[in-house]
Amino acid sequence: MKVLTAPLWELAEFEEGKALLDRGKGHVAFSGLYDSQKLHMVYGLSDGFTQKIIVTFSDKRAREIGAEYGFYDRRTMVYPGKDLIFYQADVSGGDLVRERMRVLRALLEKRPVTIVTTMSALMMPQTPLSGIVSRILHFDKKSTVDERKLSTQLVEMGYEKSPQVEEPGQFSIRGGIIDIFDMTEENPYRIELWGDSVESIRSFDVLSQRSVENLDEIAIYPATELMLSEARRQDGFARIKKETKQYAKKLREQGNPEAAHRIETQIKEIEESAQEFGSVVNLESFVHYFYPQTESFLEFFHPETTAVFLDEPQHLSETANALETEFRESMTGRLEKGYILPGQAETLFTGKEITAKMQSFHGLALAALDMKVRELDITNRYHIQVQGVNSYNNSFATLVKDLKNYKKNGYRVVVLSASKTRAEHLAKDLQEEEVSCYYAKDFERELQPGEILTAYGKVKRGYEYPLIKFAVITESDIFGQEKKKRKK
């Protein structure tokens, strides 16, 4: 996208910051940037890095960034966090696990990707990627399958056995036909056997049951991040029962038999449920018992080829501190009442630990105001002079007037529309108003002073760099934000 990135190199601050970021010595801080300008700057500065991580302060903000940054990089993915306090209260759990597994698959396949995530997602403990790698199933035309063994493997990988596959995370085995709906795919797979040998592999549509594509080979990824083999499950529950016995004894000695009875009953029910149904739904908070060595999401990336971009670092620091406080207070209250074990109160990386891990990456902090974050090693600070563009409120005449002024002053202007057809029509309408402009399908040609381009692209708000005479105007600046209908 040279049309968007080429002008940035005319900013001395951008050129120096990019050189420092590539060198990877500490973090570089840019201030003066707001929402859409931040993402434009991230795109320009991230060139040359295989993988990028954009860290923000809330799930809602992560979704917004993910949707908007998709314009710059179609390989953008959102990695949502878990509810660190109420693991089992995750209503959209299946969808969130699916999103996370898709991200993990992209990392394991070493694909170039931009990940948008939150500070809370970085603070939650992760099972090592090596555990996921060892459980991936591969099938091709030369494979042989033991149906009973495969069923056990899929259950351990978090899949649910069902008479008919309807949703991601389900599988069925009947009469030499194996259906598996991989969590990372849009359509389920059907493997047909001849005896115990694979005869055919294809993907199919869930509703019509018709084939979509014939395949030579497939890989089935786990349906959960917490995979428990029978041996690991037994070892984990042995640790849990040992600590339950010790903690119940301690509670009784403190004169709290009710809490002691509660924790004993609760652990017994969880163990019975896990053994009978193979469920891991309520075991996420026990991760340290099954995996004594956990990792942060940051540890899944290679520091030399990854750039980390921090959205409002001061806000991130405050979010981490608030989460730690809330987590600590919640766990203390539950411990006293016998709702959790002491080991469950330690399932959290602190903000300081995550910030320390960030220091090994190529890092950039972006903020509206220049603020100091004690935990971050900021080597250089730059202020970028950027401003928003006018809001036209459906006034086409005002837009035409501004574009003529931009052209007269030698500005390079990009006008983005949410559809290719509207972008073409907009160029024609402007030409009829004697505004010299053109429509382009790609962004590889550099704009010259005084040129105006209309193109397809979804950006939330426009922005202007006065020093280099470059402006981006979006459809929302012209017609206003699209109002979303509320769900009943």
N, C-alpha and C positions, 0 to 999 in steps of 0.2 A: 504493500500500500504506500508507494512512494508519494502519492499525492497528499497523504496525511503526515508522513514522517519526514520527508525531505526538508520542509521549513524548520523543523525543530533543530536541525544541525546549525542553523544560523544563530541560535541562542548559545552564547559562551557558557552559560550555566549548565545547559543540557550537555554540551560536548565534554566539559570537565567532569560532570557527574557520571556520564556514561563511561568515561575512561576509568574512574575510580571504582565504579560498580563492576566493570569487567575484571579489574585487578583483584577485587575481593578483599580489600583491606578495611575492615570495620563497616559500619553502615553509613550511607549517604542520606541526607535529609533534604527534602524539597518542601517549601511552604508556599502559600499563596494559591493553592490548588483546591478546586471544589469537585463535586461528584464526577461529572463527565470529563472534565479536564484531567483528573487523576488517571482515568483509564486510557486516555490518549497518551499521556506521559508514560504510563506503564508499558503500553504497546511499543512506543519508540525506544524505551530503555531496555526492554527485554530481548531485543534482537540478538541472536547468537546463543541464547540459552535453550537447552533442550526442554527443560521443564520449568514452569513458573508457578509460584504459590502466592495467591493474594489472600492476606489474612485480614478479616474485618471483625466487627464487634458484635454482630447479631445474625441470626439465621435469616431474618427478613432482608437485611442489607446484603447478605451473601447471595440470596436469590436475585436481588436487583442487579448486583454486579455481574453475576453469571449470565443473566439475560442480555445485559447491555454489552459485556465484553465479547459475547458471541459474535458480534459484528466484526470485531478485529481478529478474533481467532475462533474458528468454528469448532476447534477441539477443546473448547472450554467446558469444564465439568464442575459441579458443586459437590463438595464433600460435607454433608451435614453432620453435626455433632449428636451425641446421645444426651438424654436427660441424665446428668451425672448424679442427681439426687434420687429421682424416681425412675429407675431403669424400666420397670415393668409398666409404667404409666404412659409409655410411648404408643399413642393410639395409631399413628401412621407408621408403626414399626417396620412392617413389611416393605413399604415404599422406600423408607430411609435406608434400610439394610441393602435394598437393591441398588440404590444410588451409590452407597459406599463400596459395594462389591464391584460395581462397574469402574469406579476410580482405581481400586486395588488391582483389577485386571489390567487396566491401562498402564499402571506402574510396573507390574510384573512382565508385561510384554514390551516394556521400555519404549512406549510410544511418546512422541512429543505431545505435551498436553499442558494446559493451564488449569490449575485447580484453585477454586475459590472456596475458602473455608473460614472457620471462626476460631477465636482464641479458645473457646470452650472445647472445640473439637481437638485442638492440639493438646489440651490438658488431660484428656481422657486416656486411660491406659489401653494399649493395643497388644493383641497377641502377635508374636513375631511373624513376618511375612513368610519365613521358611516353613512355618506350620501350614500355611495355605498352599504353598508350592507342592509340598509333599502329598497333598490330598487331591490335587487336580486329576481328573480322570480323562484319559485319551482313548478314542476309539477310531479305528479305520477299517477298511475292508478285510484286513488280515487278522483282526482281533478275535479272540475267543472270550465268551462271557459265561460266568457262573452266576445264574440269576439270583440264587440265594445269597451269595457273597456280595453281589452288587447291591442288593436291597439293604444289607447291613451297612455297606459303605456309604450309601446315599443318606441313610438315616443319621449316621455319624457326621455327615457333611451338612446337616441341618435341613434336609429335604423331608417333606411329608408324603407318606404313601397314601395314594388316593385311587378309587376305582377308575376315575377318568381325570386326566390332566386338564385343569381349567385356569390355573393361576401360576405365576412364577414361584418356584420353590416346591413344586409338586412333582411326583413321579408315579408311574403305574407300570406294573409288569403282569402281562397276561398272554398265555399261549404263544410264546416266542416273539412277542411284540413288546418293546420297551419304550415308553414315552417319558421324556425328562424335560421339564421346563426350567432351563438354566436361568438363574437370577440375573445374569448379565445380558440376556438376549431378548429380542422382541417376540420371537416365535419359538415354540417347543420343538424338540427333536424327536424323531421316531426311528428306532433301531430295530430292524427285522432280522431275526435269526434263522439259520438253517442248522438245526441241532444246537450246538453251542457256538457256531461260527457266525460272524456278522455277514449278512447277505446284502443289506442295503442300509443307507443312512440318508435321512432327508429331514428338512424342516417342514412344518405344516401349520395351517391356520387353525386356531383353537375353535372357532365357531363353525366353520364349514368342514373341518377335518381334511381339507384338500391340501395336496403337497404344494409347497412354495418353491423349494429348491432341493435338488439332489446333491449330496455332499460326499466327498472322498474321505474326509476325516473331521472330527469335532473334538473340542475340549470342554469338559463340564467343570465349572468352578463351584466352590462351596456356596451354600445358601445362608451361611452364618459366619460371623467372624470368630465365634467361640466354638471351635470344633473339638469334640471330646471323643477320643478312642475309649474303648472299654477300660484299658489300663490307666489312662489319664483320669478318667471319670472316677475309678476306684481310689486312686491315689489322692485325688482332690477331696473326695468325700471323707477319706480317712483323716485328712488334715482338719476338715470342717468339724467332724464329730469329736475329734480330740480337743479342739478349741472350745466347742460347745460345752463339753463336760467341764472343762476348767472354768469357763466363764459362768456357767450356771452355778457351780460351787461357790464362786466368788460372790455372786448376787445373793445367794442364800446366807452366806456369812455376813453380808451387809444388811441383812434383814429385809430382803426383797424377794420372797419366794414366788410371788406372782410373775415378776419379770423373768425369773429363772425358768418357770414352767412355760412361759410364752416362747422363749427362745428355743427350748427343747422341742416343743410341739411344732413350731414353725419349721425348724431344720428337718424334722422327721417327715413332715408333709412334702417339703421340697425334694428330699431324697427319694421318697416313694414315687412322686410324680415323674422325676427324671428317669427312674429305673423302669417304670411302667410304660411311659409314653415316649421316652427318649427326648423329652423337651429340654431346651436350654433357655427358654424365655425368662425364667426367674433366676438364672445363674450368672448373668452378666456382672452383677455386683460382687460375685465370688471369684472373679477372674484370677486374683492373686493366689488362690488356693490351688487352682488347676494349672496356672502358668506363673510360677514364682518370679520369673524374669519377664516383665512386660516392657513395651517400648512406646515412645511417642510417635505420632503420625509423621513428624519431621524426620525421624530416623529411617523412613522408607525412601528418602531421596538422597541423591549423591550431591554433596556440597559443591563440587567443582562444576557441575553442569546445571545447577538449579539456582534461580534467583527468587528471593523472598521479598514481597512488597507488602508493607504494613500500612493499612488504611487508618489514619488517625492514631498513631502510637500511644498518645496520652489516653485516649479513650480505651484502647486495648488494655493498657495497664490498669485502669480503673475497673474495667470489666473483670479482669483476672482477680483483682483484689476482692471485689464484691462476691465473685463466685466462690473463692476460697472461704470467705467469712460465712456465707450462707451454707456451704457444704459442711464446714466445721461445726457450726451451731446445730444444724439438722442432725448430723451424726452423733453429737454429744447427747442430744435429747433422746434419740432412738436407742443408744447404748444403755442409758439409764433405765429405759422402760423394757428392755429385752427384745427389741425388734430387729437388731442386727448384732453381728459379732465384731470384736475389735478389729479384725483384719479387713472388714468391709469399710471401715472408716479411713483406710489408708489408700483407697483407689483413686488417687488424683495426683497429677503432676502440678507443682506450684507454678505461678506466673514467672517467678525468678528462674526456675529450672528451664522453662520453655524459652525464655529470653536468652539464657546462657547457651542453649542449643542453637538458637538463631545466629549467634555470633560466628559460627563456622561457615555460614552461607554468604553468598553475595547478597547483600541486603540494602533495601531502599525504604525510607520512611516518607510517607506523603501526608501532608496536613494542610488545612486552611490557614492556621496560624502557627508561628514558630514556637513550639513548646519543647521543654526539656524533659526527657525520660531518663531517670537516673540509671536504670538497669541497662540501657542501650549505649553501646560505644559508638557515638556519632563522630566520624572523622571530619566531615565537611558539611556545611549547611549552605543551601542556596535558596534564594527567593525568586520565584518566577512571576512576572507581571502578566496576569491573565484576568480577563473580565468576561462577564456574561454578555450575550447579545440581547437586542430588544425583543420584547414579547409583542407580537403584531396583532393578536386578538382578531384574527380573520381579516385584517386590513391588507389586501393585496397591494393597494396603492402605496401604503407606507413601506412595504417590502421592496417594491420597485424603486422608490425614492432612495432607500438605504443602499440598495445594490448599485445604483448609479453613482452614489457618493463613494462607495467602496472602490468601484472601478476607477473613478476619477482620481482617487488617492493612491492608486497602484496596489490595492489589496488583492490577494489571492483568496477566492471564496469558494467553499464547497457547500452546496445546498443538498441536504439528504432527505429522501422521501422513503416512506415505509413500504413502497412497492415500486417495481421497475416501471410499470405502466404509468403510475402517477408521476414518477421522476421525468419520464419522457414528455408527458403532457405539460408538466411544469416548465420545462425548457421551452416548449413551443409557446406557452402563454407569456413567458417573460420576453421571448423574441418579438412577439406581437406588440409588446409595450416598449420596444426599442432598447431592450437590455441585451447586449451581446453576450450570449452564453451558449453552452453545448451540453448534451447528454453523453455520458460515458458509461460503458458496462464494467470497466475495470478501473483500478486505482494505480496503475503502474506508470502512467505518464505524469511527470512533474508539472505543476501549474506554473505559469509565468505571471509576472506582475500585471494586474489588471484583468486576469482571466477569471471567469465564473463558470463553475461546473455543477451540473445537477446529476445525482446518482442515487442508486438504491442503498439504503443503510438505515439501521435503527439505533439512534442515539437519543438518550433521554432529553438533554438540553444542549443548546449550542454554546460556543465559546469563541473568544477572540484573543489573539496575541498581538497587542498594539505595536510592540517593538519590531516584530518581523512582518507586520502587515498580513496576517493570515487569520481567516475566520471560518468557522463552521456553523451553519444555520440548519436547524432540524425542522421537521414537520410539526413537532409539538411547539416550537417557537412561533410558527406561523399560525397554526390553527388551535393551539392549546392542547393540554394533556387529554388523552382519551380516557373517558370515565368508565371505570369497570362496574358492571352490574353486580349488585350484592346478591349472594346466594340466599334463597329463602330457607 
